């Protein structure tokens, strides 16, 4: 990855290959948060459940939860609008047609949703 020259060069697609080290450098508590979320999900995910990890970036949380997802015959989808992050569903989280789900995770996501769209996203999730 080449050095970013200006602040406007900072885009997720420009750092996707270094995202994991970047996020851990900038947010030293990142793994603690992932561990906490995974603990909660492991305790509430039902058999044959559906999880949406909205803004799931490189799938770090999915990796932590994969054994539980498989054991419970559940489905887990990362949603991201940056193909370089390799999401399960390459979608705009605000416009996506969510199915009835059991858990929606928005870890470090809302700050990247335009303010004008945040209510739309939350309302679409609450409707399910």
One Martini backbone bead per residue (centre of mass of N, CA, C, O) as a GRO file, in nm:
protein
  128
    1UNK     BB    1   0.096   0.036   0.024
    2UNK     BB    2   0.062   0.353  -0.021
    3UNK     BB    3   0.099   0.657   0.066
    4UNK     BB    4  -0.085   0.895   0.196
    5UNK     BB    5  -0.114   1.243   0.108
    6UNK     BB    6  -0.415   1.286   0.202
    7UNK     BB    7  -0.708   1.288   0.362
    8UNK     BB    8  -0.877   1.228   0.097
    9UNK     BB    9  -0.733   0.938   0.058
   10UNK     BB   10  -0.910   0.832   0.279
   11UNK     BB   11  -1.010   0.497   0.226
   12UNK     BB   12  -1.108   0.183   0.256
   13UNK     BB   13  -0.994   0.085  -0.022
   14UNK     BB   14  -0.693   0.195   0.058
   15UNK     BB   15  -0.683  -0.008   0.344
   16UNK     BB   16  -0.778  -0.307   0.332
   17UNK     BB   17  -0.493  -0.461   0.344
   18UNK     BB   18  -0.450  -0.288   0.645
   19UNK     BB   19  -0.689  -0.281   0.845
   20UNK     BB   20  -0.620  -0.456   1.094
   21UNK     BB   21  -0.370  -0.289   1.182
   22UNK     BB   22  -0.501  -0.011   1.184
   23UNK     BB   23  -0.728  -0.054   1.396
   24UNK     BB   24  -0.531  -0.147   1.626
   25UNK     BB   25  -0.368   0.115   1.635
   26UNK     BB   26  -0.615   0.325   1.674
   27UNK     BB   27  -0.773   0.076   1.847
   28UNK     BB   28  -0.665  -0.092   2.120
   29UNK     BB   29  -0.976  -0.205   2.198
   30UNK     BB   30  -1.092  -0.380   1.965
   31UNK     BB   31  -1.072  -0.678   2.075
   32UNK     BB   32  -1.245  -0.631   2.325
   33UNK     BB   33  -1.504  -0.568   2.171
   34UNK     BB   34  -1.523  -0.830   2.011
   35UNK     BB   35  -1.537  -1.015   2.258
   36UNK     BB   36  -1.796  -0.891   2.375
   37UNK     BB   37  -1.982  -0.941   2.137
   38UNK     BB   38  -1.939  -1.248   2.117
   39UNK     BB   39  -2.053  -1.313   2.395
   40UNK     BB   40  -2.338  -1.214   2.342
   41UNK     BB   41  -2.405  -1.379   2.090
   42UNK     BB   42  -2.357  -1.663   2.220
   43UNK     BB   43  -2.612  -1.604   2.426
   44UNK     BB   44  -2.850  -1.531   2.178
   45UNK     BB   45  -2.814  -1.729   1.956
   46UNK     BB   46  -3.007  -1.911   1.770
   47UNK     BB   47  -3.127  -2.160   1.622
   48UNK     BB   48  -3.131  -2.061   1.301
   49UNK     BB   49  -3.006  -1.793   1.278
   50UNK     BB   50  -2.968  -1.430   1.211
   51UNK     BB   51  -2.683  -1.238   1.099
   52UNK     BB   52  -2.589  -0.891   1.092
   53UNK     BB   53  -2.282  -0.735   0.976
   54UNK     BB   54  -2.263  -0.400   0.973
   55UNK     BB   55  -1.966  -0.318   0.869
   56UNK     BB   56  -1.760  -0.589   0.877
   57UNK     BB   57  -1.536  -0.571   0.697
   58UNK     BB   58  -1.301  -0.841   0.740
   59UNK     BB   59  -1.450  -1.042   0.960
   60UNK     BB   60  -1.359  -1.068   1.264
   61UNK     BB   61  -1.624  -1.149   1.408
   62UNK     BB   62  -1.692  -1.394   1.238
   63UNK     BB   63  -1.444  -1.558   1.321
   64UNK     BB   64  -1.523  -1.575   1.626
   65UNK     BB   65  -1.832  -1.703   1.552
   66UNK     BB   66  -1.830  -1.952   1.359
   67UNK     BB   67  -1.871  -2.196   1.549
   68UNK     BB   68  -2.153  -2.107   1.649
   69UNK     BB   69  -2.293  -2.087   1.378
   70UNK     BB   70  -2.257  -2.383   1.302
   71UNK     BB   71  -2.375  -2.522   1.560
   72UNK     BB   72  -2.663  -2.348   1.497
   73UNK     BB   73  -2.739  -2.324   1.201
   74UNK     BB   74  -2.650  -2.045   1.099
   75UNK     BB   75  -2.647  -1.705   0.981
   76UNK     BB   76  -2.372  -1.495   0.841
   77UNK     BB   77  -2.351  -1.143   0.749
   78UNK     BB   78  -2.158  -0.937   0.575
   79UNK     BB   79  -2.175  -0.578   0.536
   80UNK     BB   80  -2.058  -0.392   0.249
   81UNK     BB   81  -1.941  -0.116   0.020
   82UNK     BB   82  -1.650  -0.264   0.008
   83UNK     BB   83  -1.493  -0.494  -0.183
   84UNK     BB   84  -1.206  -0.502  -0.035
   85UNK     BB   85  -1.344  -0.636   0.233
   86UNK     BB   86  -1.506  -0.897   0.161
   87UNK     BB   87  -1.804  -0.932   0.163
   88UNK     BB   88  -2.089  -1.112   0.147
   89UNK     BB   89  -2.239  -0.824   0.112
   90UNK     BB   90  -2.257  -0.595  -0.151
   91UNK     BB   91  -2.382  -0.314   0.022
   92UNK     BB   92  -2.616  -0.084   0.114
   93UNK     BB   93  -2.730  -0.058   0.429
   94UNK     BB   94  -2.976   0.137   0.377
   95UNK     BB   95  -3.097  -0.031   0.107
   96UNK     BB   96  -3.128  -0.291   0.226
   97UNK     BB   97  -3.321  -0.600   0.230
   98UNK     BB   98  -3.418  -0.711   0.512
   99UNK     BB   99  -3.454  -0.976   0.695
  100UNK     BB  100  -3.544  -1.158   0.930
  101UNK     BB  101  -3.382  -1.121   1.248
  102UNK     BB  102  -3.177  -1.155   1.545
  103UNK     BB  103  -2.902  -0.997   1.456
  104UNK     BB  104  -2.751  -0.666   1.478
  105UNK     BB  105  -2.441  -0.526   1.375
  106UNK     BB  106  -2.276  -0.188   1.461
  107UNK     BB  107  -1.956  -0.178   1.456
  108UNK     BB  108  -1.828   0.111   1.375
  109UNK     BB  109  -2.066   0.243   1.167
  110UNK     BB  110  -2.245   0.506   1.208
  111UNK     BB  111  -2.014   0.718   1.136
  112UNK     BB  112  -2.044   0.623   0.811
  113UNK     BB  113  -2.327   0.727   0.819
  114UNK     BB  114  -2.519   0.940   0.713
  115UNK     BB  115  -2.718   1.133   0.894
  116UNK     BB  116  -2.970   1.124   0.695
  117UNK     BB  117  -2.963   0.778   0.717
  118UNK     BB  118  -2.991   0.665   1.008
  119UNK     BB  119  -3.297   0.640   1.051
  120UNK     BB  120  -3.350   0.451   0.818
  121UNK     BB  121  -3.182   0.217   0.921
  122UNK     BB  122  -3.307   0.175   1.200
  123UNK     BB  123  -3.600   0.138   1.103
  124UNK     BB  124  -3.544  -0.113   0.922
  125UNK     BB  125  -3.452  -0.287   1.163
  126UNK     BB  126  -3.704  -0.256   1.353
  127UNK     BB  127  -3.908  -0.388   1.137
  128UNK     BB  128  -3.772  -0.690   1.193
   0.00000   0.00000   0.00000
